Amino acid sequence: MTPRTALNRSLLAIAGLVLLGGGLLILFAGLDIYRRQALDPPADWPLTRPDDVLLGSADRAHWSNQGWWWWPAVIAALALAALLALWWLLDQMRRRRPGALPVGGTPPQEGVELSGRALSDAIAADAGALPGVEHAAVHITGRPTHPRTRVKLTLTPQGTPGATLNALCQGPLPTARRSTGSPDSPTEIRLQVARHKPHRAQ
C-alpha cells in the first residue's frame, strides 16, 4: 500500500466514523430508543428525545455572547474545511498515469521521452506472450521520474506461477527498465488463474 493510498483510506475511515456516529445519534433520538429501551444516556448527552435540538436556547445565547469575531471565525473555518475537501476531491480525480517517461538513464537525455501508455502496452504484449499466460494488463503510475509498474497476469489452468514470474522478471521487466534507464523502478505483480469449466470424466 502506498502512502497516498493509506492517507486516503485513513481520511475516508475518519469521515465515515464521524458520519456514522452522527447518524446513530440522530436515529436514536428520533426513534426515542433511549426511553423505549430504558437506557440512560450519559449526562449532557445531546439529542436524547425526538423533540430535542442540537443547540438549546442557553447554548445559542452562550455562543452569541462570544464577541463579534466568533461567527466570522466559525464561517472562515467551515469555508477552509470545504476548500480542503474540494482540493482533496479534485486531487483524487487527477490522472495518476504519467503521460511520458524520460529515456536515456541518469540524467535522462533532454527531449527524449517515451509515452507511458506505449510502455505499458509493450510490457503487456511481451508478458501476454509468455508461456502459460492468458492475459496481461500493465499500468504505470507515479511521477515520471519515479514510475511504478503494476502487472496483473491471468494464467491459463496449466500455467505455473513460479515459472511465469521468473520469465517475467527475466524478460519484459528488465527490457522496460533498460528502455527508460530506471533500474530501481518498483514493480507490483499480481497473478491469478483463469476460470475454467470442470472436466467431466466419462
N, C-alpha and C positions, 0 to 999 in steps of 0.2 A: 504494500500500500504506500503510495506516495504521500509526502507531507501535505500536498494540496488536497488529496482525497480525504486524508484524516481530518484536516481542518473543516472541510465541507460537511463531513459526517458528524463532527462534533457540534458544529453550528446548527445543523438540522436536528440533531438529538436534543439540544438545549431548547430550540424553538418548539419542538414537538412536546417536550415535557411541560413547558410553560403553557402552551395552548391546551394540553390535556388537563393540567391542574385547574386552569380557569374554567374549562368546560365542565369538569366534575363539580366544581364549587357552585356554578350556576345551576347545574342539573339537580344537585342535592337540595338546594334551596327552593327551586321551582317546583319540585315534586314533593316538597315538605317531608323528605325522608327522615330528617332528624326526629321530628315529632312522631311519625308513623312507626319508626323502628325503636323509639325510646332511646335515642342516642343523645349523649351530652357533648356538644362541640366544645372546644377549648374556649377559655374566656377571651372576649374581644374578637371572636371569630366572625368574619364578615359573611353576610348572606346566609342566614340560618333559617329564614322563613320566606314564604312566597312574597310577602309584602315588604321585605327588607330592601334597602337601597345600598349601593356601594359606598356612597358618601352621604352621611346624615347631615342634618342642619348644623350640628355642632362642629362637625369636621369641615363643612364648607365655610362656616364662619371663621374657623381657625386658620384655614389656608388663605382665606381672603384678607386676613389681617397681617399677612407676612410682609407687606410693603409693595410699592409699585413695581419692583424688579422681579417679583415672584413669577407672575404669569408670563412675562416675556422670556424669562429663563426656561420655564416649562415648555413653551412653544418652540424655543430655539433647540432644546434638547430633543423634542419629538421630531422637528424638521431634520436635525442631524441624523437621528436614527433612521428616518425614512430615506435620506440620501445614501447612507451606508448600505441599507438594504437594496436600494436600486443599483448602486455600484456593484454589489455582490451578484445580483441577478444578471446584470449586463456582462460581468466578468465570466459568468458561467456559460453565457451564450457565445463568447468569443471562440474563434476557431483555435483548437489545440493542435492542429496539424501544421507543421512548418511548411510554408509554401516552397522554399528552396533551401538546399543544404550546400554549404561551401565544400569545394572539392580541391584536393591537392595537398593534404597534410597540414602540418602546423608550422608556421602560419599558412592558411589557405591562400591559393593563388587568387589575386584580385580579379574579379569579374568572371570567375569560373564557378558556376553553380549547377546543382543537379536538382531537378524537381523532386520534391518529397513523394508525390504520388507516383512518379515514374520509378523511383527506387523501390517503393513498397510493392508496386506491381511486378517489378523484376524479381524481387525476392520471392513473392508469392508464386510466380511462374516457375522459378527454379525449385522451390520447395514442393510445389504440386507435382513436379516430375520425378520426385524421389520414389523409390520402390516402397509400396505399402501405404502411400498417401493418396487419399481420395480427393481431398480438397484442402486448400491452404488460403488463409486470409492473413494479411500483414497490415499493420497500422503503425505509422511513425508519428510520435507525439513529442512534446517538449520543445525547447528552443532550438533554433538552427545550429547553434554552437554546441548544444548538449542534447542531441536527439536520443529518444528512447524507442526501441523497436519491440513491438508486441506481435508475436507469431502464434496463430491458432491453427493447428493441424488436425484434420479429421482423418483418422486411419481407416483403412479397409479392415474387415474382420480378420484378415490374415496378416495384417501389419504387426510388426514388432516394435514396441515403443523405444526400447533401448537402441536398436539398430537405426531406427529413423532419427532419433535425437542425435546420435553420433554422426550420421550422414549430414544432418542439417548443420551441425557445428563445424563440420569439416568442409562443407561446400558453399551453400548460398550465403551464410552469415559472414564468413571471412571474406568472401568476394565483395559483399556490400561494404564491409568496413574498409577494405583496401580502396574501394572506389571513392569513398568520402574522406579517407585519411583519419578516421575516428576509431582507433583500435580499442578504446575503452568505452565504447558506446554500450550502455546496459541493454540487455535483451530479456524479455519475458516470453516464455514458451509454454503454451498450453496444448495438451494432447487429449483427444477424445476419439472414441471408436464409433464408426458409423453404425446406425441401427440396421439390422438385417432380419429378415424373416427366418424363423427357426425351420430347419430342415426336418421333414417327416421321414422317418425310417419306414421302408416298405417291408 
